[in-house]
Amino acid sequence: MNKKDKVGTTAGVIGSSENYADNVILGASRGHGFAAEKANHMKDVMFGKDAKIVGGDNAKNGADRFVNGVNIQTKYCNSGSKCISECFDKGSFRYWNSDGSPMQIEVPSDQYDSAVQAMENRIQKGQVAGVTDSRLAKDIVRKGAFTYEQVRNIAKFGTIEGLTYDAVNGIKLAGTAMGVSAAVSFAVSLWGGEGFEKALESSCYVGLKVGGVAWASSIITAQLGRTGVEQSLRGTTDWVVKQMGPKAAAWIAKGLRSGNSIYGAAAMNHVSKLLRGNIVTGVVTTLVISSTDFVHMFQGRCSGAQLFKNIASTASGVAGGTGGWMAGAAGGAALGSAIPIIGTAAGGIIGGLFGAFAGGSAANAAASTVLDGLIEDDAKEMLAIVEKVFGKLATDYMLNEKEAEAAIDEFKSIDVPDFLRDMYAASGRKSFAKAKLKPIIENIIEKRKVITLPTVEQLTQKTGQVIEKLAIAA
């Protein structure tokens, strides 16, 4: 992965991991109930409604969804009468709004009429306090957007309904990955001396590429969450989180989770699910990115050894970027909460971006060292360390070719042999090299011009032109 792709790909992996954690419950024995909530919520959001899923607070007799100011309890059972009977406890209706009015009960679209009839019967029996007119049953019972069988299929692996749900759900995730990579690409291109139009076009190509990888990976990952993969990994991730302890888990959860802060067992369970999502998403993303390498091997254009090396390098970059994002997001959120202007959410995003750069670069460098390591004499060994440290810093600071050349020229102006001898004698050779190179690079990047990102309209228009070019070329 190059530096233009790295952050967007990492954002896609993190998004897919969170999506995995949120939707893995669909594979549970009663997962179709949660599928009903999520599918109806997604449809409301797509149609521009102010919709939220609020059932996660586990409040007794609380709402599952909140749409345009209306509390909704979703009931998807195998019959309309069963849906309604689930709303009663010992013959009394149990879902009420704070003003004393009954909540709306959302039922499968194909069971609406029978559910209304069942509610009418309950009202006539005096089981809905304060409601005596059975015609009001139609105001209490809400017709869901999906049938009972449709939501059952959404909760299953490999069904058309489930794939469609995951595909639509992955669009937002892919858009985030696309936007992050496009922004980074745009800035790097301008710093490299390209004009506005060329930089904008280049950023659209990169965004489409990374967004496509994120979208495909999110679908496959979400589908795997409905299989035995989830259970097979649970013991391992639970053990890892247990070693972290509740405080560390709460710290990580705060940086990676939207909504109210969670602590204790809830935080540990959430982080464990995120780790399982990271494992599955990392493997899937690596395979999606490496698909062209597999094609080349089958075409005889690269060896099996080269394929292994490429996959190992890609995997290390994905894993390192993901780990860096998680650590950076958690740390950024903690910093953001202490600085009101930044805020927890913004701090998490900023920390995640820096973490993805640093983590991915470090992991790629480590993989290269393992795969390409050679025994060399002292001077060459020191120069190799300088080269790797410089490469990491160049990636972290997103140096273009001219900036890199300027930094190298300035480094060459010193007494290099004497520097290498001092470096060899130092206890921390990488730190010694970094202490020399970092000020040189920082002095160069201070001369960069401030970047103003393109507007949404400009980006949308240019993306359309890029897609037209790709369609003509195809």
C-alpha angles and dihedrals in degrees: 000000000000123000092260091059100036103078095041092048090049091049088053092050092049091046092049090048091053090045089051091051092048096046104034087092088072088076092060123106091263094031093128089072091058090042088057092053094046097043094049090045092051091051092050091050091049089055092053099256123148095247133166135173105229103166092096091086089069091220111175110260089353128148123274096205138019116207125176091335095314124119113223131192111200117215118178110174133150093267139026093241091051090052090055096042089057087063094063133075117196090341096311128109109245109190113085137163120232090258092058097256120126119262119242114263113217114210136176113287092237092053099046098105094048091045091053090050091050091050091049089055091050092050091049089054090054094245096131106070114230094009117102103153108085090201087073088071088090089058092052099043114068123200110234122220094240138051124243093254092048094058091044088056092046088059092053130084119253100007124135090238092051093047091048092051092049092046093053092041090052095056094081091045092050090048091056093050090046093050095049094050093043091053093048092046092049092052094045092049093051092047087051091060100259120142123252096259094046092047091048093050092047091050091052092053091050092045093051092048096049093040090054092052091048092048095049092044093050092054094049092044093049091049092051089053088069092057136072090276090088094057094042092058099040097086092052097047093043089054092049093050091046089057089052092054130219096285094055091044091052090049092053093043091052092057097044103035129075120216130033120356116260129205143184119009093355092057093045092050092048094049090047090055090048091052091051088049091050092052095049095040093047092054093045094046091048091052093046092050091044094049091102090052090055090050091051091051093050088049090053092245095122137022128249089248091054090048091053092049093049093048092047091051093047092047092051091050093049093045094044093047091049093049090046091050092050093049093041093047093050092047092043091051091051091050092044092054089056093049111058094199092059101037130196097279096047091043090053092052094046092046090048093054093051091043092052092053094046097040095045093046093048092048093048090049091050092049091049090051092053095044100038103030117142134179109247138167121269099269094045090045091054092046089050089055091048090050093051093045090048091048092052093048091046089054094044092050093037094232117192122218096269093048091048091051091050091051092049092049091052091048091051090055091071125077095276098184091051090046091052092050091051090046092052090053093048119102092222107039097176091049090048092053093044092051089057099041101041097066089048092054095042090053089054098047091050086073093060117116118243112262122227109198119229118263122257089252093053092047093047093048093048092046089055090052091049092050090050090053091049091049092051091047091051 
